[in-house]
Amino acid sequence: AESLIISRNDLDGKIPEELSRLSHLRVLSIERNELIGDVPHQLGSLASLETFRLYKNNIVGEMPQSVCNASSINQLYADCDEILCDCCTDCCFQCQPDALEP
């Protein structure tokens, strides 16, 4: 699969590091769920990933350097008031309900 769009599904728990096995993934859209914890550093190994949306969850901590260093990512959306993200292309500080819709 090239796209995994599972936004607005009331998903909870941590982001599974097993997502890093989807080696051809170009779009990972997991925003607007109830996910917790941090971003797995393994996601930085997704060599084809271009778009990563994870805002409006309960993700905390710091964006892994492996994700920031992934040269293929050109769109990275996160809640920068909850997660330290120097490489995010868009920060969602109390964003409007549909401000960053795909």
C-alpha positions, 0 to 999 in steps of 0.5 A: 500500500502507498497510503495509509489514511486512518484519521478520525477513527478513535484509535487509541494506544501507541503508534505501532513501530510495525508501521515501519515495515510498510516500506512503500508507504508514501502517505501516513495519515493518523491525525485526529485519533486518541493515540498516545506516547511518542513517535517510534524512531523506526518510522524514519526508515520509511524511505518512500514516506512523503507525507506524515500527519499526526496532529490532534492526538496525544503524542508527546515528546520529541520528533525522532531525529530519524524521522526528521532526517528522512529525505523523502518527507516533505510534509510533516504535520504535528501538534508542536505544542505537545511534541517538539518538532524542529522539522515539522512543515506545519504546526497545528497550534489549536488549529481549526477543525478542518485547517489541515485536511488532506 
